[in-house]
Structure formats: C-alpha cells, structure tokens
Amino acid sequence: EQFEQAIRQISPEITVSWIPEIACIHLDLPASVDKEELISHESIRPFISAKGNLPDISAPQNPLNSIDLNNVSIDAAGDSRFRSQLTDEELFDAMAWHVDEITDHRMSLDIAKGDGARIALIDSGVDTEHPILKGKINMEDSCSYVTDEAGIADHYGHGTGVAGILAQVAPQAEITVYKVIGEETGDSDWTIRAVIQAANDGNHIINMSLGTYKCEDVESELLTIEAFQRAIAYAETKNCIVVASAGNKS
C-alpha cells in the first residue's frame, strides 16, 4: 500500500497489480514514464529487492491440432490396421504408448485410477467437449488469465493433449484448468498467478508442461527465477506436488 501510494504520487497513469503471496509487484508503464528513472526514485528504491521484465511462456511448436491423423503410423503402436479401419477411440488407445509406460502396461490402474485426486493443468486451456475429457473438468474453479480470452477454450491444442494424457493415466482424477497460453503466446506473470491460485484452490498436483524464453538480461533472469521459486515454495506450503517439463530440445 505504501509502494502504491508512492507510485501514484509519481504518475497516476501507472497500472499497479501485485501477487501478495510472493511479494511481487507488476507495473505497466505509460510511454511518458522512464523505467530506470522510476525504479531509482528515492521513494521507490527501498521497496525493490529484484527487478526486471518477466519473459513470455511457450508451449511446444507443434501442437496437437497440427497433426494429420491420416498420416500417423499405426504399426508403431502395435496395430497393423489402416487408419480408416479404426474408430477414433481405437486410434486414441492404439497411440497411447505413454499409458503403458507409466502404468506398467496398465497394471497400476487395477490398484488406483486417481479417485479423489485434484490436478491443476496450467496450460493453453482445454476442449471441454472432447469425449475423453467429459465429466473430468472442474468448471467451477477453472479460469483463464489470458487477456481478451475469458473462457478456457483451447485455441492452441497443447492443453487438450496434456489433459488427455492426465485422463488416461488417472481416469478418475478431477482436472482444473488454468489457461495461461493464448493462441500465440503466454505470460510468466499469468503462470505465477495460476500456480498460486491452483494451490489456494486445494489441488494436490500442479502440472506445467511449458517453459519460458531466455531472459534478455541478467537482472530479469534473476527476477524470473526468484519469482517462480517463491511461487513453487508457496504451493509446497499448501502440500502441492509441482511438476514441470524439462523441455523438448535436450
């Protein structure tokens, strides 16, 4: 509150938002305000421990909706029939090598199927009408952080693919969707907010199959690391298991 008051005295045109759980403050500056002059101002400087620009968030460049299923090799999945001979459900199952890998050829599904588990999916949204996902999405808590995209509809395809994997491995789990990637890009600020909200909503697992671009300067790199570390630490205080991708480029 003291910081915001100091900002208002410098320029009422600055937009201030904050994430109180990790003491992170986000400023949108008008063209008339110089960033370096602002953060070095005597009334602002005492509040700052790290500063910089948070980078964009990205998902893999080949989303699920870019794949032509007619050209998929079914032989590799152990089914010698042509694509035209398979129903959508049979094709979906035939390609699910990851399920066999994770569930020891589905033996673990005889023990547990995720009943009672709550999984937060922080991604590009989801196709709620997909037959595999019907009845598995917590619509009450699901939300979008993407500017100008209020709903959780997936315009990219990646989030739906990840949700499908979650539904196959833990078919009885409840999935809550936090949309942080739009049609083209995402935002670290949205993602950090989603992690904290997912923890506050009582999810047991937070899944983030996404990553950031490299920061343009060292200050921003340190800020980004610090902000995400604080968000993850906060989620862990709420007994969340946080899972993130290691990337697809070795």
N, C-alpha and C positions, 0 to 999 in steps of 0.2 A: 504493500500500500504506500509506503514511503517512496519506493522506487517509482511507482506510477505517478505519484504527485510531483516528483522531481521531473519526470518526463513531460508531464502536462505543462509545467512552467517553461520548459524549453520550446516545445511545439505541440499544440493540441491536435495537430494533424497526424501525429504518430499513432499507429494502431498497436496496442499492447495486449498480448494474451500470455497466459502462463500455465505451467504444469506444476502445481504446488507440491505434489508428492516427491518431485526430484529437484525442486527449486530452480526450474528452467523457465526463462522468460523469453518470449519471441516478439520481435519488433518488426513491423512493416513500416519502412521509412518513405515519406514522400520525396520527390526529386529535390526539393528545396533544402533537405537536411543532409549534411555530410556525415557519413557513418563514423569516420575516425574522430571528427570533432565532437560528435555526440558522446561516444564512449570514453573519451578523455576528459569530458567536462567534470569539474570538481564535485558537482552534486551527484554524478552518476558513477564515477570511478570506484568509490568504496563498495558498491554493491557487486562488482564483477569479479568472479574468480576464473572464468574462462569465457572466451568469446569467439565468434566465427559464424560461418554460414553452414547450416546442415545440408548435406547433399541429397540428391534425388534417390529414390528407391527404384530398383529394377527387378523384373522377373525375367526368366529365360526368353531369348529372342524368337523361339519357335513355339508359340502357344498351341494348345491342343486343337483349337479350331482351324489351324493352318494345315492339319494333316488330312490327306486324302485317303480315307479308309479303303477305297477300292484298290489302292496300290500297296496295302500292307501285306507283308508276307506272313501267311498263317502257318506255314510249315515250321517256322522257327518256334511257334508256340505249341507244337506237338499236335496240330490238327491239319490233316492233309486236304481237307475240303476247300473248294474255292470260296472266295468271299461271298459270292452270290448264293451259295448254298447255306450260309449261316444266318441265323436271326441276329438282330442287334445284341440280344442278351448273350447268345453263344459266342459272338465275336468278343464282346466285352470280357467274358470269362476266359476265353482262349488266350487273350493277350495279357492276362493277369499273372505274369511270372513273378511279380513283386509280392503277391499274396503268398504264393508257395514258399518264397524265400524267407519271408518274415514270420510266417505261421508254422514253419516246419511241415510243409505240404498240408496245411490246414488242420493239423492235429491240435494246435493250440486253441482253435475255435471250438473244439469239444470241451475245453476247460472254461474259457471265458470269451465273450464276444463284446466286451466293453459296456455291459449293462451298468448304468449309473455313472459312467464316466462323462465328463463335460470337456469338450475340446474346443479351444478358441482357434479359429482359422483366420490368420491375419494375411490377407492376400488381395486378389483383384475382384472379390465378390464371388457369386455362385449362381448357377442356373437352378433356381428353386423348383423348376418343373421337370428336371431330369428324373427319370423313373428310379434310378439308383438312390437318389437323394430325398425323395418324397418322404415326409414324416420324420426326417432326421435333423432338420434345421430348426434351431431355436429362433423363431422370427421375432419374439418379444425383445430379446437383447441384441440381436444383430443390427448393425448400423454401418453407415458409410461416413468416412472422413474426407472423401474426395470432393473438392469444390465443384459445385454445379452438378453433382451426381448423387442425389439424395438417397436413392434406393441401393440395394445390394446386388442388383443385376450385374452379371459378369460380361463386360464388353471386350474382354481380352482373352478369356478362355483358360488362363492358368489356374485361377482359384477353383474352378469347377473340376479340373483334372485332379488337383490335390484333394479336394473334398471327396471325389470318387475313390481315391486310394484310402482315405480315412474310413470311408463307409465300408470298404471291402475288408479291411484289416480289423476294424472294430464296428461291426454292423449294428450293434445296439447302442453305441455311444451317441450323445447329443452334440451337434456341431453348432457353434455360434460364430457367425461370420462378421469380421471387422474389415471393411473394404478400405484399403489404403492405396490401391493402384487403379488408376482410371484406364481409359482406352490407350494411352500412350506412356504415362509415367506415374510415379508416386512421390511421396514426400516423407523424409525422415521424421519430421515433426508429427505428421499423422500417425506414423508407425509407432512412435514412442507413446503417444497418447493412447493408441489402441492397446498396447501392451499393458499399460496401467489400468485401463478400463476393463480389459479381459480379466485381470487379477481381481479387481473390485467386484466383478460380476460373479465370482466364485468358480471360475473354470479351473480344472485340475491340470490341464495341459495347454500350452500355448504353442502353436505351430506357425513358423515363419519360413516359408520356402522362398525367400527373397534376399536381396542384398543391396548395398549402397554402391554408388560410383565412388571412385577415389576422390578425396577432397582436394581442392585446388591449392591449399596452403596448410602449413603445419598447425597453425592455430585452430583452423576449422577441423583438422583431423583429431586433435586432442579434445576439442569440444564434443565432436561426434562420439568418440569412444567413451568419454565421461558420461554423456547423456544416456547412451544405451546401457552402459554398465549400471548406472543408477536405476534405470527402468527395470532391468533384469533383477537387480538386487531387491527392488521393491516387490516385484512379482514373487520372488522366492520367500519373502516375509509372509506372503499370502498362501504359501505352500503350493505354488505352481511349478510344474516342470516345464522349462522353456526349451524348445527345440528349434534350431535354425539350420538352414542349409549351409554346406561348406563351399558351394559354388559348383559350376559345371565345366570349369576350364582348368582343372588340375592344379 
